[in-house]
Amino acid sequence: MSEFEGVVGDDNGAEESFDLDGNGIDDGTTVAGDETFIDVDGDGIADAVAMDTDGDGVSDELHIDTNGDGNFNAEAIDTDGDGVTDSLAVDNSGDGNVDQLLSDTTGDGEVDTVSSDTTGDGLTDTVVTDTDGDGSADAMAMDTTGDGEVNVTMTDTTGDGFMDTTEYNNPEPAYDPNPGDPEADAGTDGMFVPPAPQK
């Protein structure tokens, strides 16, 4: 799906460097205690701050201002301490809630799961996964009703990058034509009284 663009920390004990814009040039850094302030555009204002939360000398959290408004709206986390980002949480709307979570669940440095809150209610309603590691989405699970349950699943069964199978996991209950009386005539509601025969 996409690749994480950098290493949060360096387990070899070397001084940490960051290239958050991916231009091949190390970003400017200022170290203060367990925090490293990163200036991507060279304007003297920190665009990100890397934090060493466990005190091992290696940054394991990276807070980023992705839109330049002075607020950190994305957080990259190295959960297993290997120096590589495992998840990236982003607040795209600026409401203080995570709208999208990108995860590397296999530890290969590639994003393989993207969870999104498309409605802004604070709950994940869409999850896209790359199950075979080829960089393309293989499945999409959606909660279209907002009840917390997946009710639509789309799958790319051929590997061509297009979802070709759709499964509805919570179909509507079948219509019961006779809810009032199971012995009633088919097509009625069980309350139907046939007219008296004409004489």
N, C-alpha and C positions, 0 to 999 in steps of 0.2 A: 504494500500500500504506500508506504513512504519510509524514509530512514531518519532516525534521530540524528540531528546535525552536529553532534559533538559529545564530548565526554564531560561528565559533571566533575569527576575527580581523577586523580592519578595515583594509583596504588604503589607506584615505584618510588615515591618520595620526592619526585621532581616538582618544581614550582608549577602550579596550575596555570593553564592558559585557556582562553576561550575565543572562539570565532563564531559568534552567534548569528552573524549575517551571512556566513558561508562564503566570504570573499577571498579566503585564503590568507588573510592578514589577521594576526592576533589582535583582539580588542584590548583597549587600555584597561588596566586594573589598578585598584587601590585596596590594599589589605588592611583591615582593622579588626584585630582579634581573630575570631572564628568566621568573620564575614569578609567576602571579597566583592567590592563594588566594581561593576563592569560598565565601561563607557563604549558603546558600540560605534557611535557616530562622531566621537571626538569633540563633543561640545562641552565637555566638563561636567555633564549631568549623568548620573548613573542610569543606565537603561535596564540593568539587572543587578541582582545581588545573589552571590553564591554563599551558602551557609554550611558549616560543618556542625551538624546537630549532635553528633556523638563524640566529638572531640578527638577523632583519630587522625586529624590532619588532612583529611580528604573531604571535599565538599560533597554533600549528599542531597542538598536541596538547592534549586535555582529558581528565584522569583524574577519574572520578566515583565517589563512594560512593552507590550507588543504594538501598541498604537500611539505611543509618544505623548500620552496625556498626563504623565507623571504618576500614574497609579500602576502597581503591579497587578496584571490581570491573568498571568499564566504562571504555573508552577511545575517545574520538572523535578522529579524525585528519583533517586537511585535507592531502591528499596533493599537490595541485597548486598550493597557495599562493594560491588565489583568495578565501580568507577564509570559505569555506563547507565544512562538514563533508562528507567523502566517504565515511567508513566509521565504524561504531560497533561495537566488539567488547565483548561482555558475558560475564562469568563468573557465570551465574545460580546455580550450585551451590556456589560458594565453594571449589572444589578447586584453584584456580589455573590452570585451563585454560579457554580460550574456549569457551563453549557455543553462542553465536550471534553471527553477524557480519552486520550490516545495511549495505548498500552502496548508494551512488548512483553508478551506473556511467555515467550520461549527463550528469551535472553540472547537472541542473535543480533540485536541492535536494530531490528526492523519493526515498525509498527504493524501489529497483526489484529488489533481490536480497537475499534472506535465506538465509544458510547456517547450518545447525544441526547440532550434535552431540547427538542425542537419547539416545544410549546411554552417554555419558560416557567413551568410550574415547579421546577426544582427536582423533577423525577425523570429518570432515564426512560425514553420511549423508543429509541432506535439504537440497535447494536449491529455494527457491520464487522465481519470477521474475514480474515485471510487465513484459511485453514491449511493451505499447502505451501505458504511462504513464497509465492511467485510474485507478490506485489499487487495482486488484483483481488478485489472483494469476491468471496465465494458464497457468502450468505449474509442476509439481512433479516433481523428479527425486529418486529415492530409491535408496539402497544398503541393501537389507533384509538382506543376507547378511554385511555387514561385510568384504567382500573388496576394497573400494575402487573397485568398478565399479558404475555405475548399472544397476540391473536392473528398475526400475519407473518409468515416466514417465506422469504424469497431466496432461491438457491440457483447458483450457476453450476449445473451438473456436468457441463461439457468443457468448462475451463476456457471458454472463449471471451470471458469478460462481460458477458451479458446474463442477467438473471433470466432463466428460462422456465423455472418452476415456482409456482406460488401455492402455498398451503394456508388455508384458513383454519386456525386451531380451535376457535370457539364458534362453531356455526350456530345459527339461530335455532332454537328448539323447533322440531317438526310440528307442523300444524295438526292439531287434534280436532277432527271435525265433530267429535261427539264428547265434549268435555263434561256435559251434564249427566249423560246416561250412556254407559258403554254399550248398552243393548239397543240404542236408538238407531234409526235408519242412517245409512252412510250419507254424508253431506249435510247432516243436520247438527244442531247443537244440543240435542237431547231434550230440548224443551218444545220441539216442534210437535204440534197436534195436527194431524192430517184432517182436512175438511170432511164433513159427513158426506157420504155418497148421495148423489142427487137421485130423487125418485121420479 
